[in-house]
């Protein structure tokens, strides 16, 4: 299963390549799905090894991280049903919570 929104990805990659060339900096590719999980390192004490459930739009994967740089997919869906459920329900839950708190 590959990334979606190919046009957006191509524009972003082209911009990154141009900036890399203009500023004489290396261009480092990042797996955006693994980056979703790694974002947790910023505000937690999470350290491998751990098992992560990644539910992001068109991707649902169970991943085992045995180090900060190595991850293995344990299982994944062939459709995006779980991610789409989160995408659809997230805004509804936010609206419901703000109404309950009076905001």
Secondary structure as GFF3:
##gff-version 3
##sequence-region A 1 103
A	DSSP	alpha_helix	6	22	.	.	.	ID=ss1
A	DSSP	alpha_helix	32	38	.	.	.	ID=ss2
A	DSSP	three_ten_helix	39	43	.	.	.	ID=ss3
A	DSSP	beta_strand	50	56	.	.	.	ID=ss4
A	DSSP	beta_strand	59	65	.	.	.	ID=ss5
A	DSSP	beta_strand	71	76	.	.	.	ID=ss6
A	DSSP	alpha_helix	81	101	.	.	.	ID=ss7
###
